[in-house]
Amino acid sequence: MKKYLVIFFKIILTTLFITLLSYLLREAVGKDLLVAENSGFGWYVGIMGTLYTLFAAFIIITVWGQFTTTSSQINKEAKLLTSIWNFTDYLNDKGITKKMRNAIVVYIEKVLNHEQLQLAKQERTVHPSPELLVIFKVIDQVNFDDQRDMAVYPSLIKAYENLSTIRSERIESGLTRIPFFVKFLFIVLNLNLLSANALVGYISLGIFLFSIITCTLVIVTAYFVVLDLDNPFSGTWNIDFSPLEQAKKYILSA
């Protein structure tokens, strides 16, 4: 709850600061001059508003899609780890079961305690990781004592292959960020629309303040949302790693 209050106050303070600058700009240029130029300036505000709306919608949908994709991949990764554990436990080999439990727990702890921080810093983590290779080595030690082992082994191999694939996709998704020039263009559109709205010739000070505050609040909020969602491992809205934690708890309790 605290982190949401922090970003809420950042949005409010930024909005008030920009509103103050807009008012000072209005006073510096002069209300009468702005009113006189309304007919010629209105088209510019309309164009900037349309461009901003289209671009903001595009970029918000993009970062939100990236966020949900990464979250879904972590959920799939947890399910595959649980499947590998269940298949291994089904083999009824206590030695292999113990080794697999340790291997999966170490893998999950590495993701939670190290890889999460690496991805937050946009640092590429090793793939396949040593922890992932240990899981494969445990699978490679399976002895076929009965028909049950032979029946479950292909499913075990398939689950491992899928785990390796989804891990690679999760890393790539976690490293993807908004390109610099796309972010730069978004900032430029923000500033242009804010300044354009401040220069509209409102006769009434109340209507001017209402327009500036509401418009600025929307633009500032959109900017903070994009900035935060662009890095799903750091900030206010973070990827939920609880599926991996639940998988670890399930394996340790089995």
Phi and psi in degrees as a GROMACS rama.xvg file:
@    title "Ramachandran Plot"
@    xaxis  label "Phi"
@    yaxis  label "Psi"
@TYPE xy
-61.8855  -41.3852  LYS-2
-66.3145  -30.0202  LYS-3
-72.1717  -35.839  TYR-4
-65.8977  -37.3013  LEU-5
-62.2027  -49.2574  VAL-6
-69.8062  -30.6705  ILE-7
-62.7217  -45.6459  PHE-8
-68.1815  -32.7859  PHE-9
-63.391  -42.9094  LYS-10
-64.6757  -44.7841  ILE-11
-64.3017  -46.6031  ILE-12
-64.4341  -41.7963  LEU-13
-63.1519  -41.1404  THR-14
-62.5487  -44.619  THR-15
-65.1512  -38.6712  LEU-16
-64.3167  -45.2481  PHE-17
-66.7115  -36.1609  ILE-18
-61.8552  -41.8008  THR-19
-62.9211  -43.7917  LEU-20
-63.2126  -38.359  LEU-21
-64.6468  -40.7308  SER-22
-64.9704  -43.3106  TYR-23
-63.7712  -38.1006  LEU-24
-64.4728  -41.825  LEU-25
-61.0517  -42.4717  ARG-26
-70.0179  -35.9255  GLU-27
-68.4719  -42.3545  ALA-28
-75.3252  -39.0019  VAL-29
106.925  125.671  GLY-30
-62.5031  -40.8548  LYS-31
-62.8607  -41.5825  ASP-32
-65.2203  -40.9056  LEU-33
-65.0723  -40.0364  LEU-34
-64.0976  -40.0554  VAL-35
-65.6126  -29.2427  ALA-36
-96.329  6.58698  GLU-37
-57.1819  -42.9006  ASN-38
-63.5589  -35.7921  SER-39
-86.7256  -24.0258  GLY-40
-90.2059  -18.6593  PHE-41
-61.1282  -37.6109  GLY-42
-62.6491  -36.2693  TRP-43
-65.5755  -43.9566  TYR-44
-61.1837  -41.3235  VAL-45
-63.5363  -43.7776  GLY-46
-63.9648  -46.8697  ILE-47
-63.8758  -37.8699  MET-48
-63.8603  -42.0804  GLY-49
-65.982  -45.7197  THR-50
-60.9131  -44.1089  LEU-51
-63.3926  -44.5292  TYR-52
-59.1877  -47.4038  THR-53
-64.5816  -45.9696  LEU-54
-70.2819  -40.816  PHE-55
-63.3586  -41.6024  ALA-56
-61.6764  -44.645  ALA-57
-60.4333  -47.6881  PHE-58
-73.1843  -34.3038  ILE-59
-67.8958  -43.4681  ILE-60
-62.0123  -38.837  ILE-61
-64.3412  -50.43  THR-62
-69.776  -33.4051  VAL-63
-69.4127  -39.9009  TRP-64
-62.4388  -40.5219  GLY-65
-63.2583  -40.9844  GLN-66
-62.7761  -49.5676  PHE-67
-68.4442  -32.9863  THR-68
-64.1982  -46.2014  THR-69
-62.7394  -41.017  THR-70
-62.2517  -41.9366  SER-71
-65.334  -36.9934  SER-72
-66.0733  -37.4031  GLN-73
-66.3101  -38.7897  ILE-74
-63.731  -41.8587  ASN-75
-66.1358  -38.562  LYS-76
-60.8484  -42.4348  GLU-77
-64.5284  -40.9555  ALA-78
-64.9584  -39.5925  LYS-79
-68.0061  -38.5971  LEU-80
-62.7144  -40.5205  LEU-81
-65.1114  -39.2688  THR-82
-64.7667  -43.8008  SER-83
-58.7558  -42.8717  ILE-84
-63.8588  -44.1124  TRP-85
-64.1486  -42.1363  ASN-86
-62.4305  -42.5747  PHE-87
-65.0626  -42.6962  THR-88
-64.1659  -30.319  ASP-89
-68.1486  -22.7307  TYR-90
-66.7892  -20.1062  LEU-91
60.6108  39.7628  ASN-92
-116.593  104.4  ASP-93
-59.713  -37.1405  LYS-94
-64.5238  -47.5014  GLY-95
-65.8991  -39.3885  ILE-96
-60.4476  -44.5529  THR-97
-64.5777  -43.8793  LYS-98
-63.7689  -40.6161  LYS-99
-68.3179  -38.8798  MET-100
-58.5663  -48.7483  ARG-101
-62.7758  -41.1877  ASN-102
-65.1898  -43.9958  ALA-103
-69.7028  -40.4903  ILE-104
-62.5875  -43.2532  VAL-105
-63.6072  -40.4737  VAL-106
-59.9864  -47.8272  TYR-107
-64.8718  -42.8374  ILE-108
-63.453  -35.6236  GLU-109
-64.832  -41.7138  LYS-110
-64.4182  -45.56  VAL-111
-71.155  -38.8316  LEU-112
-97.7797  -20.0868  ASN-113
-125.332  -53.8941  HIS-114
-64.7947  -34.1235  GLU-115
-60.7983  -42.0192  GLN-116
-70.2269  -36.9507  LEU-117
-63.0135  -45.2312  GLN-118
-66.9471  -33.4677  LEU-119
-62.7647  -32.3571  ALA-120
-89.7848  4.40439  LYS-121
60.8113  40.9233  GLN-122
-104.75  129.102  GLU-123
-72.856  128.014  ARG-124
-90.4095  157.143  THR-125
-69.3825  135.53  VAL-126
-141.914  127.625  HIS-127
-72.3862  142.376  PRO-128
-78.897  159.218  SER-129
-56.2179  -36.1099  PRO-130
-67.2276  -36.1475  GLU-131
-68.8637  -38.857  LEU-132
-66.6064  -31.8555  LEU-133
-63.5953  -39.9084  VAL-134
-60.1296  -42.6843  ILE-135
-65.2345  -38.7185  PHE-136
-63.3298  -35.777  LYS-137
-65.9338  -42.8512  VAL-138
-60.5692  -37.9837  ILE-139
-66.8693  -17.8991  ASP-140
-89.3342  1.15405  GLN-141
-67.3538  130.241  VAL-142
-102.757  136.614  ASN-143
-87.5143  94.3158  PHE-144
-90.5299  -25.2981  ASP-145
-152.202  -179.644  ASP-146
-64.9595  -29.5373  GLN-147
-63.3933  -40.5831  ARG-148
-62.5442  -43.2484  ASP-149
-66.975  -30.8159  MET-150
-74.0256  -37.2372  ALA-151
-89.0701  -20.2543  VAL-152
-59.7041  -45.2724  TYR-153
-58.7626  -38.1039  PRO-154
-66.018  -36.0339  SER-155
-65.8622  -44.5173  LEU-156
-63.9761  -41.8006  ILE-157
-63.2903  -41.6368  LYS-158
-63.6555  -38.0928  ALA-159
-66.7459  -43.1053  TYR-160
-61.0941  -42.2098  GLU-161
-65.581  -36.6056  ASN-162
-63.171  -43.717  LEU-163
-63.0447  -40.5013  SER-164
-66.2977  -48.1817  THR-165
-68.6554  -30.4909  ILE-166
-65.7023  -43.8991  ARG-167
-62.0114  -42.2842  SER-168
-65.7985  -38.5237  GLU-169
-64.3919  -39.4016  ARG-170
-65.414  -44.6633  ILE-171
-64.0309  -42.2145  GLU-172
-64.2097  -38.934  SER-173
-68.9768  -25.6037  GLY-174
-88.7932  -15.5249  LEU-175
-71.8584  128.448  THR-176
-131.192  164.151  ARG-177
-63.7783  128.323  ILE-178
-57.6616  150.338  PRO-179
-56.2198  -47.8229  PHE-180
-71.0364  -27.643  PHE-181
-68.4808  -43.4096  VAL-182
-65.3149  -38.7231  LYS-183
-62.3398  -43.7145  PHE-184
-62.5532  -39.6661  LEU-185
-62.5744  -41.9959  PHE-186
-65.0663  -42.6787  ILE-187
-60.6987  -43.4282  VAL-188
-63.4776  -39.2857  LEU-189
-58.6628  -50.0903  ASN-190
-65.6823  -41.3076  LEU-191
-62.6784  -43.8941  ASN-192
-68.0869  -38.914  LEU-193
-64.0125  -46.6583  LEU-194
-67.4947  -37.8731  SER-195
-63.7882  -43.1506  ALA-196
-65.6602  -32.7178  ASN-197
-70.3522  -22.9259  ALA-198
-97.9553  4.20768  LEU-199
-71.2807  136.084  VAL-200
-81.8889  79.477  GLY-201
-82.8535  129.524  TYR-202
-73.0757  -45.266  ILE-203
-80.8265  128.923  SER-204
-65.3319  -36.4199  LEU-205
-63.0522  -44.636  GLY-206
-66.6772  -38.695  ILE-207
-58.5771  -48.6042  PHE-208
-65.3786  -40.0015  LEU-209
-60.9606  -45.9135  PHE-210
-64.0462  -44.7446  SER-211
-64.9789  -46.5276  ILE-212
-64.2839  -47.3557  ILE-213
-66.8786  -43.9288  THR-214
-64.5151  -44.6184  CYS-215
-65.4526  -38.9877  THR-216
-60.6597  -42.235  LEU-217
-65.0841  -46.6807  VAL-218
-66.0468  -44.5549  ILE-219
-65.7171  -42.1515  VAL-220
-62.7589  -43.9737  THR-221
-60.5168  -40.2327  ALA-222
-64.601  -45.6799  TYR-223
-65.0065  -37.8792  PHE-224
-63.2499  -47.2436  VAL-225
-62.0461  -45.9701  VAL-226
-61.7384  -38.9336  LEU-227
-76.1407  -44.3728  ASP-228
-70.6622  -21.0455  LEU-229
-63.2598  -29.0114  ASP-230
-117.002  95.8842  ASN-231
-74.5072  -0.143822  PRO-232
-109.734  -0.120872  PHE-233
-148.44  140.81  SER-234
117.229  -153.387  GLY-235
-81.7998  -48.3324  THR-236
-99.2072  107.088  TRP-237
-112.989  155.041  ASN-238
-61.8534  139.189  ILE-239
-86.4415  113.979  ASP-240
-96.085  8.67332  PHE-241
-60.9616  -30.344  SER-242
-57.9843  -38.3562  PRO-243
-68.847  -38.5344  LEU-244
-64.8523  -39.1867  GLU-245
-67.849  -38.2736  GLN-246
-62.5075  -42.5202  ALA-247
-61.6506  -44.3808  LYS-248
-63.1564  -40.0242  LYS-249
-64.9309  -43.5274  TYR-250
-67.0879  -40.4354  ILE-251
-69.8485  -27.3904  LEU-252
-87.5268  -10.2236  SER-253
